[in-house]
């Protein structure tokens, strides 16, 4: 079977199958189900096609109920990975945790989430949790080439900067605050921030921010999102998890591979 979508905007259609087996023996007849394409209540095999994503390749299709896992390489990003792992364990919402089935949802183009109209962006969320300027976040002097790393990521609806989001805060000062520093033997320490009167996390916070080396901060989630799957598209609320093993994971629903303007499912 071939289904071709040539439209624009956002459309959803179903592809489903069921397999039955039957046995006939004389006057006896028996039939049983050998499986289906999924639970129709969640439309597991219902692709959605649209052209709302940015970038050079805009048209594509997604299976919105597929929930991929993003794995952070803690050999490459040990300080960042330890920080994400701790916040997944300790924050009440466990953002991105596979264990608690607590997905983070990617903030896609076309989200129309700005209270003043238009799209909300990760830069705006980051500016709330990790503000810059004279009164903004100052990296710990113990962190080499330190930068402000927020969690849940600014590119998700679970960011502390997301308006009307589940973890919204007015300022990054409301987040759990930590810093990282190199230790002996090539290991990294993750410590509670203790500057400016801050006395450490209470673990009832909605978000976290930490002083993390810039290369680890920018590298750990660099390819999460539109470029990850590859050239994937988004639903307006698509989710995923993060794997941070003590190696590391983040879970987020996403969209499928994008291709030419006429998206085709075979």
C-alpha positions in Angstrom: 0.0 0.0 0.0 1.3 3.5 -0.8 0.0 6.7 0.8 1.2 10.1 -0.5 0.6 13.4 1.2 0.8 16.5 -1.1 -0.9 19.0 1.2 0.3 21.8 3.4 -0.4 22.6 7.1 -1.0 19.7 9.5 -3.0 16.6 8.6 -3.4 13.3 10.3 -4.4 10.0 8.8 -4.5 6.3 10.0 -2.7 3.3 8.7 -3.7 0.2 10.6 -3.7 -3.6 10.3 -5.0 -6.6 12.1 -4.1 -10.3 11.7 -6.5 -13.1 12.3 -5.9 -16.8 12.4 -8.6 -19.5 11.9 -8.8 -23.3 12.0 -11.6 -25.4 10.5 -11.9 -29.1 11.5 -15.1 -30.8 10.4 -17.9 -28.8 11.9 -15.6 -27.1 14.3 -14.4 -23.5 13.6 -12.0 -21.4 15.7 -10.6 -17.9 15.2 -8.2 -15.8 17.1 -6.4 -12.5 16.8 -2.7 -12.7 16.0 -2.1 -9.0 16.6 -2.9 -5.5 15.5 -1.0 -2.3 14.6 -1.7 -0.8 18.0 -4.3 0.6 20.4 -6.7 2.7 18.4 -7.3 4.9 21.4 -3.9 6.4 21.0 -3.6 6.0 17.2 -0.2 4.4 17.5 0.1 4.0 13.7 -1.5 7.3 12.8 1.2 9.5 11.1 0.9 13.2 11.0 2.4 15.2 8.1 3.1 18.9 8.1 5.3 21.7 6.8 5.7 23.8 10.0 9.3 23.1 10.9 12.0 25.6 10.1 15.3 24.9 8.3 16.0 24.0 4.7 13.9 20.8 4.7 10.4 21.7 6.0 8.0 19.0 4.9 7.8 15.7 6.7 5.8 13.1 8.6 5.9 11.9 12.2 4.5 9.1 14.3 3.5 11.4 17.2 3.2 8.7 19.8 6.7 7.3 19.3 8.9 8.4 22.3 12.6 8.2 21.5 15.3 8.3 24.1 18.3 10.7 23.9 21.4 9.4 25.5 24.0 11.7 26.9 27.6 10.4 26.5 29.0 10.8 30.0 32.5 9.9 28.8 32.5 13.0 26.7 30.4 15.1 29.0 31.0 13.8 32.6 30.2 17.0 34.5 27.1 17.8 32.5 25.9 14.2 32.6 26.3 13.9 36.4 24.3 17.2 36.8 21.4 16.0 34.6 21.4 12.6 36.3 21.1 14.2 39.7 18.3 16.5 38.7 16.4 13.7 37.1 16.6 11.8 40.4 16.0 14.7 42.8 13.6 17.2 41.3 10.0 16.4 42.0 9.0 16.2 38.3 12.0 14.0 37.4 12.3 15.8 34.0 13.4 13.5 31.2 13.5 10.4 33.4 12.8 7.0 31.8 12.4 5.4 35.3 9.6 7.8 36.2 8.2 7.9 32.6 8.5 11.7 32.8 9.0 12.9 29.2 10.3 16.3 28.2 8.5 17.7 25.2 10.5 19.6 22.5 9.6 23.2 21.9 8.9 23.2 18.2 8.4 25.9 15.6 4.8 26.9 15.3 4.2 26.5 19.1 2.3 29.8 19.4 3.2 29.8 23.1 4.3 33.4 23.6 1.6 35.2 25.7 2.1 38.3 23.5 1.5 36.2 20.3 3.8 34.2 18.1 6.3 31.5 19.0 8.1 31.1 22.3 11.8 30.3 21.8 14.5 28.5 23.8 16.5 31.7 23.9 13.7 33.4 25.8 13.4 30.5 28.2 17.2 30.5 28.7 17.2 34.2 29.4 14.8 33.7 32.4 16.7 30.8 34.0 20.2 31.9 32.9 20.1 35.6 32.4 23.2 37.5 31.3 24.4 41.0 31.9 25.7 42.7 35.1 22.9 41.3 37.3 22.8 37.9 35.5 24.2 34.5 36.3 27.9 34.4 37.1 29.7 31.0 36.6 31.5 29.6 39.6 35.3 30.4 39.5 35.8 26.8 40.4 34.4 25.7 37.0 36.9 26.0 34.1 35.4 28.0 31.2 32.1 27.9 33.2 28.7 28.7 31.7 25.1 28.5 32.9 23.5 25.1 32.1 19.8 24.9 32.8 17.7 21.8 33.3 15.1 20.8 32.0 16.6 22.2 28.7 15.5 25.5 27.4 14.4 23.8 24.2 11.6 21.9 26.0 8.2 22.8 27.4 9.5 21.6 30.8 12.0 24.5 31.0 11.7 26.8 34.0 11.4 29.7 31.6 8.4 28.3 29.7 5.3 30.5 30.2 2.4 28.5 31.7 4.6 25.4 31.6 4.6 22.8 34.4 7.9 24.1 35.9 7.6 27.9 35.3 9.6 30.1 37.5 10.0 33.9 37.6 13.8 33.7 37.9 16.6 31.2 37.8 17.2 32.0 41.4 14.2 29.8 42.2 16.0 26.7 40.6 18.3 24.3 42.4 21.8 25.7 42.0 25.0 23.7 41.7 28.5 24.0 40.2 31.0 21.5 38.8 34.7 21.4 39.4 37.6 19.1 38.3 38.9 16.8 41.0 42.0 14.7 41.3 42.3 11.6 39.1 40.4 13.1 36.2 37.0 13.0 37.9 34.5 15.8 38.4 32.8 17.0 41.5 29.2 18.3 41.6 28.6 20.6 44.5 25.9 22.8 45.9 26.3 26.5 45.1 27.2 28.5 48.2 27.6 32.1 46.9 25.5 35.2 47.5 23.7 33.7 50.5 22.5 30.6 48.7 22.5 27.6 51.1 22.0 24.7 48.7 19.0 22.9 47.0 15.9 22.0 49.0 14.9 19.5 46.2 11.4 20.9 46.0 12.5 23.2 43.1 11.0 23.1 39.6 14.2 23.4 37.7 18.0 23.5 38.0 20.9 25.6 36.9 24.6 24.9 37.3 28.0 26.2 36.4 29.3 23.7 33.8 32.2 23.9 31.3 31.0 25.5 28.1 32.0 22.6 25.8 30.0 20.1 27.9 27.0 22.5 28.3 26.8 23.1 24.5 27.8 19.6 23.5 25.6 17.3 25.6 22.3 18.3 23.9 23.7 19.9 20.8 21.8 17.7 18.3 18.6 17.3 20.3 15.6 18.5 18.4 15.0 19.3 14.7 18.4 18.0 13.7 18.3 14.8 15.7 16.4 12.3 13.8 17.5 13.5 11.2 15.8 16.7 9.9 12.9 15.5 12.0 9.7 17.4 12.4 7.7 18.2 15.4 4.2 18.1 16.7 3.4 21.1 18.8 3.8 19.0 21.9 6.1 16.2 21.1 7.9 14.3 23.9 11.1 12.3 24.7 13.2 10.9 27.6 16.8 11.4 28.4 19.1 8.5 29.3 21.8 9.6 31.6 23.4 6.4 32.6 25.2 7.0 35.5 26.0 6.9 31.7 23.1 9.4 30.8 19.4 9.5 29.0 16.7 12.2 28.1 13.3 11.1 26.8 11.4 13.3 24.2 8.6 12.5 21.7 9.7 13.7 18.2 8.9 13.7 14.6 10.1 11.5 11.8 12.5 11.9 9.0 11.8 14.8 6.7 12.2 14.6 3.0 11.1 16.1 -0.2 8.0 18.4 -0.3 5.7 15.4 -1.1 6.1 13.3 2.0 5.6 9.6 1.3 4.9 6.6 3.5 5.1 3.2 1.9 
